[in-house]
Amino acid sequence: MKIPEETRAALAACFSRSDGELVFSVNGLDVTERQPRSFDLTYDLTVTRKGHDPERWEVTLCWDDKSQADLFETDGRDPERVRMLAFVVQSLIQEWWDTKARNRQSAKMGRQIH
């Protein structure tokens, strides 16, 4: 699905945890409209942790927040709203990483790519 470039750029930006110990490099992002105004965000990530070899993961987030659906559909949206969307998505990816070993629902969201 083609989404506005400003939204794609914000969502596909690499990011790290605040302590710098964990870096998420975005190799690819696929956005699929699952139903009207609900989207699946599928990331191809390389996760780098200090003292470990990099790991490659595919992670899918289901985005059902209709209040932000317009950010996926049309250009010219408020850059602050786009920035906040990216922040929330990055937070969800970090939460997935931190809980995937203990939470079955989180574990289902991702798979390691070898």
Secondary structure, 3 states (H helix, E strand, C coil): CCCCHHHHHHHCCCEECCCCCEEEEEEEEEEEEEECCEEEEEEEEEEEECCCCCEEEEEEEEECCHHHHHHHCCCCCCHHHHHHHHHHHHHHHHHHHHHCCCCHHHHHHEEEEC
